[in-house]
Amino acid sequence: MSTQTPSLNPVPLRAQFPALQLQVNDETAVFLDGPGGTQVPQSVINGFSGYLTHGGSNAGGPFLTSRYTDDITAAARRAMMDFYNARRPEEIVFGQNMTSLTFAISRAIARTWQPGDEIIVTRLDHDANISPWLLAAEDHGVTVRWLDFDPTDCTLKLNTLPDLLNERTRLLAITYASNAVGSISDVQTAVRLAHANNTLVYVDSVHYAPHGLIDVQALDCDFLVSSAYKYFGPHTGVLYGKYDLLDSLTAYKVRPATNKPAGKWETGTQSFESLAGVAAAIDYIAAVGDHQGSRRERLVQAMDRIKAYEMALSEHFLRGATAVPGLKVYGITDLERLAERTPTFAVSLAGFTPAQVAEKLGDQGIFVWDGHYYAIAVMERLGLLDKGGLVRIGFVHYNTLAEVDRLLEALRTLA
């Protein structure tokens, strides 16, 4: 494929992010650590601080500041309903983070399991979509089966899923995209196969959410979860669940909290200032699209623009990576398959440990991660867990081709 100029212009967007102006050794910092958490635009900062400035109270009270909190929470729920394309705002649940929400749901679902039942987890997942299910399975005498990935391109072996499914399979936990190597999973096919077997599907979309459009109705998944700080928002986890499932499952909660979705799953007092930031983050993304149509329609166009732009960044990086001696890129490297991956790259550089590469780049103001990034199963499968893992380079739509060039030049100099 050839690089085409996408319709997204990052320059005016970058101006909205105060952190992107950070200087390191008199040079503008390059934030390539997005898979671990993105920076936030001023509008999100304003939403967060605006709630605190206005004055808020706990929810459900018969006075001004409490009603303000109720309005903020409702607005955030509607925003995430649009982002996920859920059917109703009651299908949106907020929590401390994706991990906490997944532990809560796993504990609830596991109450329905019997000894001898089975579940499936994948080796491509972040451990937050593995360990909660392993622990629940251990507690209830449930067998765990593993869906493997192909180490040559780091894509799930979905063709083996039918062999793992049987009449005792109760759940499939699957990642939408790998936070380590960027591979995008064919979740729609996985859901179709699982549902034909009467198996529930729990989708981790934390890494996918900044890079591609989510449509839970089209996927028909039973649950889907993400973290707003991965898509330009605050540290808040957001769960989608089909209403009937959220309603019927038993939540672990204090008395006399509500039994109605989604409130029954939101334990304790929420970070209401963060919820104001969540709504602002979704509105920021929608503004990347046209300023016409519903918010969902604008989000659809925005994610199309973001996807096209990030594919151009990925192509530019992969072409330049071939000129860096000793640089190995894991996962999909075929330029014809860029739509099958996010712009997140796990790499190694001959002669250097991942930690050394990350440190040397960091000294130059280029921020990348090293290690396993909680993708324990991925690193185990690649035989790299005890070797320091890999270097993770992650682009998002506020990155530029010039930043890619600066990264490549730094790697060439290091090599």
N, C-alpha and C positions, 0 to 999 in steps of 0.2 A: 504494500500500500504506500501511497505517497502522502506526505504531510500537507494538510490543507489548513488555511487559517480559519479557526473556529469563530463562531459569532460571539464568543465570550471574550471580553477585554478585561484582563486582570488589573489593569492600572487603577481605574476608579474604584474597583472593589478593594484593592489593597489599602487605599487611602482611608478606608473605614475601619481598619484594624490597627489600633495604637501600638500593639506589641511588635508589629512588623517593621516598625521604625527603629528598633533596638540596634545599637551599635556595638560591635566587638572589634577592638583594635582599629578603630576608625573606619570600619566597613560595616555595611548593613548586614545584620544577621540573616542567615538562610534557614528557615524553619522547615526541615524535612522530617520532623518527628510527629507529624500528624496522626499516624496510626496509634500513637500513645495518647493523643489528645490534641485537638486543634486550638488555635488562638480564636479570640472572639471579637466581633465587630463592636463599635461604640454603641450601637443600638441595643445590643444584649447587655452591655455594661449599664446603660441607662435604664433598661428594664429591671435589672437586678437592684441597682441603687435606688431607682424610683419607688419601688415598693417600700424600702426601708425609710426613705425620706418622707413618703406620704404618711406612714404610720399604719402598721397592720396589727391584727390580733389573731388569735386562734379562730378556726373556722366554726361556723354554725351559731354565732351569737346574734342577738337582736339589736345590734348597734352598728354604727357607721363603719368602723375599722374592720369589724368582723365580716360585714357584708362585702367590703372591699376585698378581703381575702377570698371570700367565696367567688366573687367575680373573677379574680385573678386565676383561681384554680379552674374554674369553668372555661375561661379563655384558653388556658394551656391545654386542657383536655380536648377542646375543639380543634386547636392547632395540630395536635398530634393525631387526632382522628383524620384530618386532612392529609397529614404527612404519610400515614400508613394506609390511607383509604379504608379505614374501618367503617362499619355500618352505623355506629352510634358512639357518642362520647363515653358512654358507660363501659365500652370495651377497652378503655385506656386506663392503665394503672401506673401510678408514679411510685418510685421507691428510691432508696439511697443510691443504688447503682444496679447494673445488670446482674452482678453476682448475687447480691442480696435477694433480688426478685426471683432469680432462678432457684436459689435454695428454698425460698418460701413455696414456690409452685411445685418443686420436686417433692417436698415433704407432703404437700397436700395430695398430689397425684398418687404418691406411693401408698397412701392409705387404701387405695382401690386395688392394689396388687395382692397376689397370692403367691405363696412359695411355689416355685416351678415356672412362674411367669418369666418373660424375657423382655429385655430392652436392647436398643441398638444405639451406640455412640460412634463417632467417627474419629479417626486419627488426625484429621485436618483441623479439628476444633481447638479454640482457646480452652484452657482448662476449666473456665467458669461454666462451660457447657458440657463438661465431662465429670468432674469431681462431684458436683451435687447429685448426679444420677448414679455414680458408682457407690456413693455412700448410702443413698436411698435403697439401692438394690441390695447392698450388704445387709441393711437393717431388716429387709423383708424377704430374704432368701430368694432373690430374683437373679436370673442368669444374665450376664452382660455379653453381648456380641459386638464385635468391632467392624465397622465399615472402613476399609483401608483406602489409601490413595496411591497413585502411581508416582514413585519417586523421580521418574524421569521428567515429568512436567508438573508434578504436585497437584494433580486433579483427582477428585474422588472417583473411585471405581464403582460408579452407579450401576453398571451392568451386573455387579455381584449382589446388589441389594435384594433382588427377589430370592436369592439363595439363603439370605439371612432371615427373611420374614417367614413366620409360620403362625399357626393358630394361637400360640401363647405369647406372641409379640405384642406388648402393650404400648410401647413408645419408641419413636425415633427422634433423637436429638441431633441436629445437623446445623452446620454453619452455612450462612449465605455466602460469605467470602472469608478466606483465610487471613487472619491478622498478621501472619508471618510471611507468607509467600504470595499473597494477593489473588490466588485462584478463586474464581466465582463458581459456586455450585449450582447445578440445575435443580433448584429447590422444587420447582413446579412438578417436575417428573418424579422426584422423590416423594412428594406429598401424594401424588396420584397413586403410586405404587403402594405406599403405606396405607392410604385410606381404603384401597381395594382389599386390604388385609385387616380392616377395622383397627388400625394402629394410629394413635395420636402422634402429631408432629410438633416439635418444639424447635423454633428457628432462632439462632443467634445471628442477628443482623448488625451487630455493633460495628464491625469493620465495613460492611457493605453500605451502610446508610449514608455516608458522605459522598458516595461515588455513583449510586444508581437509584432508580426509582423503585420504591417499595409499594406494592399493591397487595395487601393481605387478602382481599376478596378474590383477586385473580389467582393467587397462590393457593388459596383455600387452606392455609395452615391453621392449626388450632391455637398456637401461641407463637408470638414473635416478640423479641426484645432487643432494645438498643440502649445506648448511652448518649445523652445529648451533648456531652463534652467532646464527642468524636465528630460532631457536625456543628461546631461553632457556637455551642451553648454551654450552660453550666453543668456541674457534676450532679446529674440526676439520671436515674434509670427509668426507662419507659417500656412498659409491657403492654402488648396487645393480647387479648384472649377472646375467643368467641363467647358471646354473652351467656349462652346456656351453660358452657363449661365453668365460667367464672361464678355463675349463680349456683351451680350444683355442687361444686367441690367445697370441701370444708377447709376454711382458712384457720391458721393458728393466730389467734388475736386475743386482745383483752376484752373483757366485758365492760360496758354493754355496747361496744362498737357496732356499727351498722352491718347488716347481713346482705345489703344490696351491692351488686357490682357498681363501680369499681372500688367503692369506699372500703369494703370489707377486707380488701387486700392491702390497703395502705395503712400500715401499722404505725402508731405513734403520730406525732405532729410532723407534717411535711415541711420541707424548706420552701416556704411560700415565695420568698424572694427568688429562689431558683426557678420556680414555676413561671414567674414573670419573665425570667430570662429564656426559658424554654419556648414560650410563645414568641418572644422577640427573635429567637434563632430561626424558627420556622418562617417567620415573616421576612427575615433577611434572605433566606434561600429562595423564597417565592419571588422576591424582588429581582433575582438574577434572571427570571423569565420576563415576559412582557407585563405591562401594568394593566392588562385587560383580562377579563374573565374571572372565574372564581379562584379562590386561593389554591384549590387542588389543581385547576387547569394551569395556573402559573407555576406551581411546583413541578408539574409534568414537563413543561417547557424548560424550566430551569435545570432540571436534572438531565434533560437531553443535551443542553448546552454544556453543562459541567462534564458529562461523559465524553463528549466530542473533544473538548479542550484537554481533558486529562489523558485521553488516548494520544493526542499529539505530544504531550509531555513524555508519555511512556515511550513512544516511538523515538523521540529525540534522545532519550536516555539510552535505550537499547542500541541504537546505532552508534552512539558515542562510546558505549561500554566495550564494544569490540576492539577499540583502539587502546584499551588500558591493559597492559601486560599483567597476567596473573589474576585478573578479575573474573570471578565465576558468578553468574547470575542463576539463581535457582527458580524453578517454576517455568511458566510459559514465557518463551522468548521469541516465538514465531510472530513476526509482525502482522501476519494475516489473522492472528487469533487474539488481538489486543482487546476485543470486546469481551473475551472470556476471563479477563483479569482486571483487577484494580491497579492503580499506579503505585503499588507498594512492592518493593523489591528486596529480597533477601540475598545478600552477596557475601563472598569471601574474597580476600586479597592475599595472594601467595606471599609468605614471608612475614605476615602480620597476624596477630590474634584479632578477633573482632573488637575486643576492648581497646586495643592499640589503635585500630583504624578510627573508631568512634572518638577516642580522645584527641587524636591528631586533627581530625576534622573539626571537632569542637573548639580546639585552640584557634582555628581559623574562622570561627563564627558560623560553622556549618553544623547544624544540630541533627544527629541521627542516633538511633538506638543500637545497642548490641546485646547479645545474650539470647534468651529464649522467648521473652515477652509473654510468658505464661502459655505459649504454645508448646507445652511439654511433649505432647504426643508427636507433634510434627518433628521436633528435634530428635526425639528418640528414634523415629522411623528413618530419619536421614543419617543417623549415627553420629550426631553432632552435639548431643546434650552435654556430654562430659568433655567437650572440646571448646567450650565457650560459645556455642551457638553460632549465630551469624550476625552480620551487620544489616540493619533494616533501614531502608531509605523509602520514605513515603511522601509522595506529592499529593497536594490537593489543589483546588482551583485558584487559590491565591498565590501559588508558586508560578514562576515564569521560566521561559526558555533560557533566559540569561542566568538564572539560578542553577538550572541543569548544567549549563556550560561551566559555571564556576565549580560545581561539584566534580564534574568530569576532569577538569583541569587539576583540581586538588588531588584526585585519585591518581591521575597520570604522574604527577610530581612525586607522590608518595611511592608509587610503584617503581 
